[in-house]
């Protein structure tokens, strides 16, 4: 697998975009609950960095993204301040629907980077894909728990972790058939995000558990 400077730059750029997307979803979730400034920054940070941090722990990968790229902490704080000012000035009411779009983007991008980093450590395909799923979902789970919601990944019945899982396998297969790693990363991320967006637009839901009781 090629690990040239352009590919490393692409991987960092995708990780950064995923971080911003999840930060925005966390910010909107906190705004919906009318948290104060500290609460908004905390929820945005957990959403942005939670999945990647857990991935780093599991892969024993140091330093964490937000440590080696500490400038993103300042970007996150600036985003929170600017967004809070915008929401107040425009009297914009954040909705759960609005939060779902950046969440879908972050889901796909993080599933791609998580899977790719797992493959880079020569992990089996299924383990690498699960690393992608963990990276893509854990930040959102933390975000929802902190704002006192059942995590979106578990409650809305529309494909969520499944989308990340499928996107991860697209990346694995692309690498196996010789697709350039950068293109494989983009294909996997686009597949995961596209599936989630399709589920949101169509309202498709996975089968629900039923005990048979009336």
Secondary structure, DSSP 8 states (H G I E B T S, - for coil): ----HHHHHHHHHHHHHHHHHHHHHHHHHHHHTT--HHHHHHHHHHHHHHHHHHHHHHHT--S-HHHHTTHHHHHHHHHHHHHHHHHHHHT----HHHHHHHHHHHHHHHHHHHHHHHHHTT--HHHHHHHHHHHHHHHHHHHHHHTT---HHHHS-S-SHHHHHHHHHHHHHHHHTT--HHHHHHHHHHHHHHHHHHHHHH---------S--
